[in-house]
Every structure is written in structure tokens, then in C-alpha cells.
């Protein structure tokens, strides 16, 4: 993932992908232009749409 804006506390909730899945990192904060790759072990049927549905971050306050 490459951030277009500030992304605070990005988290991939691996257990939403598969009960046995484990992500290789926890909370990540990204500045615009920074990127991160989060590895997942134990996910039997990987696909991008499911991964997107398991990504969460702190939404900016207004």
C-alpha cells in the first residue's frame, strides 16, 4: 500500500481473512508517499478484495 495522505494506525486484521492467519506487523503510520507491505501467513485463499476489507485505520478528525 502507498499512502496518498497521512494514514494513522493502519492495521490489517488478519483474523478477518482466516481464523489461522497472522500478519507480520501491527499498527503502521504512513506519511504521504510512504509504502508498506504487510505479509500474512496462514491465509488459505488470498485475494486483494478480501485484504482491503480487513484493512482499518484511524480516520482524520475534522
C-alpha positions as CSV (number, residue, x, y, z in Angstrom):
1,X,0.0,0.0,0.0
2,X,1.2,3.5,-0.8
3,X,-0.2,6.4,1.1
4,X,-1.7,9.4,-0.7
5,X,-2.3,11.2,2.6
6,X,-1.4,10.7,6.2
7,X,-2.5,7.2,7.2
8,X,-2.6,6.8,11.0
9,X,-2.5,3.4,12.7
10,X,-3.1,1.2,9.7
11,X,-3.9,-2.3,10.8
12,X,-4.6,-5.5,8.8
13,X,-6.8,-7.6,10.9
14,X,-5.6,-11.0,9.7
15,X,-8.2,-13.0,11.7
16,X,-10.8,-11.5,9.4
17,X,-9.1,-13.1,6.4
18,X,-8.8,-16.6,8.0
19,X,-9.0,-17.7,11.7
20,X,-5.5,-19.1,11.4
21,X,-4.0,-16.1,9.6
22,X,-1.2,-14.0,11.2
23,X,0.1,-10.6,9.9
24,X,3.8,-9.9,10.2
25,X,3.3,-6.4,11.7
26,X,0.8,-4.5,13.7
27,X,-0.1,-0.8,13.6
28,X,1.7,1.3,11.0
29,X,1.6,5.0,10.4
30,X,2.4,6.3,6.9
31,X,3.2,9.7,5.6
32,X,2.2,10.7,2.0
33,X,4.2,8.7,-0.5
34,X,5.4,6.1,2.0
35,X,4.5,2.5,1.4
36,X,4.2,-0.7,3.4
37,X,3.9,-4.4,2.6
38,X,2.2,-6.5,5.2
39,X,2.8,-10.2,5.0
40,X,0.2,-12.7,6.1
41,X,0.8,-16.4,7.0
42,X,-1.9,-19.0,7.2
43,X,-4.3,-17.4,4.7
44,X,-5.5,-20.2,2.6
45,X,-7.2,-18.2,-0.2
46,X,-5.6,-14.8,-0.7
47,X,-7.2,-12.2,-2.8
48,X,-7.0,-8.4,-2.9
49,X,-10.7,-7.6,-2.3
50,X,-10.8,-9.6,0.9
51,X,-7.5,-8.0,2.1
52,X,-8.9,-4.5,1.5
53,X,-11.9,-5.4,3.7
54,X,-9.6,-6.3,6.6
55,X,-7.6,-3.0,6.5
56,X,-8.5,-0.4,9.1
57,X,-7.0,2.9,10.2
58,X,-7.8,5.9,12.3
59,X,-10.0,8.4,10.4
60,X,-8.9,12.0,10.5
61,X,-10.9,14.3,12.7
62,X,-12.4,17.5,11.3
